Amino acid sequence: MWQRAYLRKLKSDIDLWIERGWVTPANAELILKSAEERPSARRMPAILAILGAVLIGFAAMSFVAANWNEIPKLVKLIMIFGAMWAAWIAAIMLEKRNHPAYAQAAVLAGLALFGAGIMLIAQIYHIVTDDPAGVLAWAIASLAAALLLPSRPALALGVLLTVIWSVFAWQLDDTVPHWPFWILWAVAAFVALRLAWGPGFHLVLIAGIVWQAVNAEAISNGFGIEPAWLLVFVTLEALVIWLAAIILDARAPRFAATAQAYAMVIAFVLFWTLQLEPPLDELKEDATNAGFLLCIAAAAILVLLLVLALARGLIERRNAAGIAVIALMSLAYPSVQAWNALLVPWVYAALFLALAAWLVSYGTARESRFAVNFGFIAFGAELLWLYFETLGTLLDTALFFAAGGLLLIAGAFIMERMRRRLVAKAGGAS
C-alpha cells in the first residue's frame, strides 16, 4: 500500500478508534508520527550495514581471486577464517547489545567470508573451479545460519546460492533435471515460513519458478514429454498451488495470498500463450504418452482440491467453475491443436477474455485487490493483442492509428472507472 494512501486510511481509522475509546488522543498522535516517518529513514542504517557486509564479502573474494603467491598457505587460511570468526563473534556481541540490524550484517559478512574461504581452499588445493560442491556447502551453511540464529539476510543468501548451485550442477549435464535442488528449496521454504518473512517467501517461490524454466527442456527430452503437454502440466500445477493456497489461507493468510498471486499470474500467462500459433511437434494423445499421464495425475489432484474446497465452503461454485474451465481447456489444447490448428487462436483468445473478466469477479468476491487489478490488466492486454493482430492488417495506416487512439483512450477511461469501483468494494484486502 502506498504511503499516502496508507496514512489517509490510518487517520480516518484513528478518528474512529478515538471516538470509540480504543485509543487516547495522545497515543493517536504518537501512532501518526511513527507512521509518517519514512520507512527509508528508519531502515537506512540497517540497509547501509547490509551493503557494507556485502562489500566486505566482495573484497574478500577479490582478495582470494588475486594472485598472492607470496603469502604462505597457512597465513591465507588464518586470515580468511579468522576474519570469518571475528564477524560471527561481532554478531553475537551486537545482538546482546540490542543492535539487531548490525548483528545481521555481521552474520552476512561472516557467511561471505565463509564463501571466500571455500574459494581459497579450492585455489590452494587446485580443486576444479566449476565443481558445484563448494557452492552447495556455502548454501547449506547459509540456510543453517538462517534457521539457527535466526537471520533473514542469511536466508536470502541461501536461496540465491541454492539457485546458483542448481544451475552449475545442471550445466555439467543439461540432459538431466537437477532434482536435488528441491531438497534445499524445501528447507528454504520451511525457514521462510518459520521466520514469517514475506520477502523470503517471494524469493523461495521465484527460485522454484527459475528452476522449472531452466530445467524445462531437460524434463521434456528426458521423459519424452511433448512441449504442449509440458505447458499444460505447468498450467495445471499453478492451478493446484492456487487451490492449495485457498485451502491453507486460514492458517497462514499472508503466505497463502502470496502463493495465490504467483499461481494466478503463471496460470493466466501460460493460458494466454495457448492462443499463439507456434508449430508444435506431433502430439501423442494415447494413454502411453508420459506428458498425457502426468497431466491426468495433476488434473486428478486438482479435482480433489476443488472438492475439498467446495465441501469446506472455502470457494464459491462460480469461482470453482472458473478454475475448472482453465484446467479443462488447458487439457483440451493438444486435441484442439491437432484437430484444427486454425481454431486455436480464436477459441483461446475468446476464452482468455472471458476468464479475465471472471478474475475481476473472483477478486471482488474474495476482496483481493491484486486479483481485481490483474484481471483488468489481463483483459486490457488481450484487447491490445487482438487489436494489433487483427485491425492492423485491415485498415489504412492513418485510420488505424486514429481509430486505435480513440478506442484505447475510451477503453482506458472505462476500465479505470470500473477498476476503481471494484477495488473500493474489495477495500479490506491489500
N, C-alpha and C positions, 0 to 999 in steps of 0.2 A: 504494500500500500504506500503511495507517495506520501511524503512528509506533510504537505499542506492538507491533503485530504484527511490524513490521519489526525492532525491537530484539530481540524474543523469538527470532525466527528467526536473527538475526545472532549472538546469544550462543551458541545451540546450534551454529551453523556454526563459530564461532571455537573452541569447545571441541574440535571435531573437527579443525580445522586445527592447533591446538597439539599435539594427540595425534599427528598425522601429521608434525609437524615443519615445516609450511609457514609457521607464524607463531610468533614468540617471544612469551612471556607479556608482556614489556614492550610490544611493538608491539600486541599484542591489547588491552592496557589503553588505549593511545592511540587505537586504532580505535573502541573502545566509547565513549570520552569524546567523540570527534568526532561519532559518530552520535547520542549522547544530547543533543547541543546542538540546540536547537530551530531548524528551518530559518528561522523568522521572525526569530530573533535574529541569525542570520548574514546574512540578506538585508535586514534593516530599513534599514541605511544606504543600500543601493542603491535600495530602494523609495522612501525619502524623497527621494533625489536625483532619481529619475524623476518623482515627483509634483511636486517643485519645478520641474522643466523644463516640465511640463505647465502649471503655474500661470503661469510666465513667458510661455508661448505665449498663454494666455488673456488675460493682462494686455496683451500687445502687440496682440492682435486687438481688445480693448476700446478700447485707445488709438486704434487706426486707425478703429474704428467711430464714435468720438466726433466731434463737430463741432468741429474745431480749425482753423478757417479763419485764425486769427491767425498760425499758423506757416507760413512760406513753404514752397512745394512742395519745393524743393531740400533744405531743412533736414529735412523729413519723411523724404525718401528716405535722407539721410545717417544719420539717427537709426536707422531700422529696419535698413538693410543694414549699417551699422557695427556694430550690436549682433549681427547675424547672424554676421558675420565674426569678431567677438570671441568668440562662443560656439564657433565651429569651431576657432579658434586655441587656445582653452582646452582643447578636446577633445584636440588634438594634444599639448599640454603635459602634460595629466593622464595620457594614455596612456603617454607617455615616462617619467613618474614612477611608473608601475605603480599607477595608480588607475583600473582599467578601468570600474568601475561609474559613477564620476563623469564619466569621459570619455564614456560612452554617454549619460548625462544631458545633457551639453553638446551632443552631436550632436543629440539630440532637441530641445533648446532652439533650436539653430540652424535645424533644419527648421521648427519652429513659427514662428520669426521670418521664415523664407523665405515661409511661407504668409501671414503678416501683410503682408509686402512686396508679394505679389501682390494682396492686397485693397487695399493703399494705392494701388498703380498703377491699379487698376480705379476707385478712388474719385477719384483726381486727373484721370484722363482720361475719366471718365464712361462706362466700359465697362459693358455690361448685366450686372447682378448675377447673373442666372440662367444666364449663359454658363458651361458646364462646363469650358471650356478652361483656366481658372485652376486648378481642382481637378486636372485632368489633369496640368498642369505640376508641381504640388505632389506628386502621386502618383509621377510619373516620378523626380523628384529624391529622394524618399524611398527608392524601390526601388534607385536608383543608389547612394545612400549605404549602404544595407543590404548591397549586393554588394561595393562597393569598399573599405569601411572595415575590416572588416565590422561591422554593427550590427543586433542583434536588435530593439531598440526602433524603429529606422527601418523595419524590415520590417513590424512590427505597424502602424505608422502608414501605411505604403504600402498594405497590404492594406485598411485601413479607408478610406483615401482612394479606392482603386480602386472599392470598392463605392459610395461616395458619388458619385463621378464618373459611374458607370454609371447610378445611379438618377436623377441630374439629367438626363443625356442621354436616358434613356428617357422622362422626364416631358415633354420637349419634343415627342416624338412617340410616344405609348404604343401606337400601332398596329403598330410595327416593333420586333422584338427588338434589343437593343443588343449586336450581335456583337463590336465592338471590345474589349469587356470582357475577352474570353478572351486577348487578346494580353498585357495586363498581368497577368492571372491566371497565365498560363504562366510569365512572368518571376518572379512572386512564388513560385510553386511551386518553380521552379529554385533561387531564393535560399534558401528554407526547407530544401531538401534539401542545398544547399551548406553551409549553416551547421549542419546536423544538429540543428535546433531543433524539437523535438516540438510545443510550443505554437504555433509559427509555422505548422506543417503543419496543425494543427487550424484555425487562422484561415483558411488557404487553402481548406480543404475547406468550412468554413462559408460562406465568401464564394461559392463555386460553388453551394452549395445555395440561398443567398439569391437569387442571380441567376436561377436556374431558377424559383423561386417568384414573383419579381417579373415575369418575362417570360413566364410560362405562358400567360396569356390572349392576349398578342400573338402567340406562336408558334401557338396554336390557331387564332386568327382569320386570321392572315396566311397560313398554309399550308393552311387548310381541314381541320384535324385535329380530329376529334370529341374531347370531353373524355375519353371512355372509352379511346380509343386512346392519347391522350397519357399517361393514367395508366398504361396497360400499358407504354408505351415507357420511362417513367422507372423503373418497376419492373425492366424488363429491363436498363436502364442500370446500376442499382445492382448487379444480379447480375453484369454484365460487370466492374464495378470490383472486386467481391468476388473473382471468379476471377483477374483480373489481379493482385490483391494476393497471392493464394496463390502464383501463379507467380513473382512477384518477391520472395517472402518471404526467400529465401536471400541476396539482395543487400542488402536494407535491411529487416531484420525489424521494427525499431521503427516505421517509417513504414508498412510493409505491414500490421502489426497495427492501426494507427490507421485506415487506409483500409478494412480489412475490417470494423471495428466500425461505422463510419459507413454503409457499404454494407449491412451486415446490418440495422441499425436501419431505414434507409429502405425496404429491400425488404419487411421484415415489417410496418412501419406502413402502407405503401401496399397490401400484400396484405390487411391487416386491413380497410381501407376498402372492399374489394370486397364484403363481406357486407352493407354498408349498402344502403339502397334509395332512393337519390336518383333522381328522374325524369331519365333521360338523354335526350339528343337522339336522333333516329332514326339508327341505326347503318348505315353503309355497309360491306358485307362483300365487295365486289368488289375485284378487284386494282387498280383505278384509284384507290382511296382512298389519300391520302397517308399517313395515320396507319397504315393496314394495311401499306403498303410499308416505312415507317420501322421498324415493329415486326418485320417479317420480316428486315430488314437487321440489327437488333440481335440477333435470335434466331440468325442465321447466325454472327455474331461470337461469341456465347455458346457455340454448338456447337463452333466451332473452339478456343476456350479450354478447353472441357471435354475435348475430345480430347487437346489438348496436355498438360493437367494430368494426365490419366489415363496417357498414354504415358510421362510422366516420373515417374510414381509419386508425384505431389505431393498427390493427394487419393484417398481411398478410394472404392470404387464406390458404397457406400451413401450417402456424403455427396454424391457427384456426382449420384446419383439424386434426393436431396432438393432440390438446387438446380434440377435439371431439372424436377421437379414444380412448383416455384414458377413457373418460366418457362412451362411448358405450360399450367397452369391460368390464368395471367395472360393468355396469348394466347387461351385459350378463353372468357374472361369476356364479351367483347362478344357472342359467339354464344349463350352460355347466357342472357345477359340478354335478347337479342332473342327467343329461343325460348320461355323460360318464366321470367319475372322472379321469380315466387314461389319458385322453387327456389334462387335465388341465395343468400339468407341462410343456408339450411340447408346447402347444399353447401360454401360457402366458410367457414362457421363450423366445420364438422367438419374441413375441410382445415387450417384455421389451428391448431386444437388438435393435430392430428397433426404438423404442421410445427414447432410449438413444442416438442413432445416430441422430435422429431428434432433440433432445435437443441441441446437439452441433451446428446443423444448425440454430436452433432458437436463441441461444446465439450469433452466428456470425452475423445474420441479425439484431439483436436488440442491438448489441455492448455491450453485457453483459458477462464480463469475468467469473462471477460466474456461469452462465448457461453453458458456454463452458466447464469450469473445472468440474462442477458437472456432465455434460453429459459424459465426459471421465471417471470420477470416477465410475458412474453407469454402463457404458459399461464394464470397466475392472473388476468391482466387479462381474458382472453377468458372465463374462467369467471364472473367478476363481471359482465361484459357480458351474457352469456346468462342469468345468474340474474336480474338486474334487468329484462331484456327479456321474460322468459317467466313465471317464477314470480310476479312482482309482479302479474300480471293474473289469476292462477288461485287465489290463496289469500286468506283473510281477512287484514286488515292486521296484527292482533296475531300470528296464526300465522305470517304471512310474516316478520315481524322475528324472532320466536323461532327458527323453523327456520333462517332465514338466519344468525343469530348463531352457532348451534351448528355449522352447516356451515362457516362461514368460519373459526371457531376451529380446528375439526378439520382443515380443509384447510390452514390456515396452518401448523399443527404438523407435519403430514405432509410438506408441501412443504419446510419449513425443514430437517427432518432429511435428506430426500433431497438437498437442495441442498448441505448441509454435507458429506455423504458424497462427493458427486461433485466438489465443489470441492477436497476433500482429495486425491482421486485426480489432479486436474489441477494438483497443488501447484506445479509448477515455473514456471508462467506467471503473469504479473502481470495 
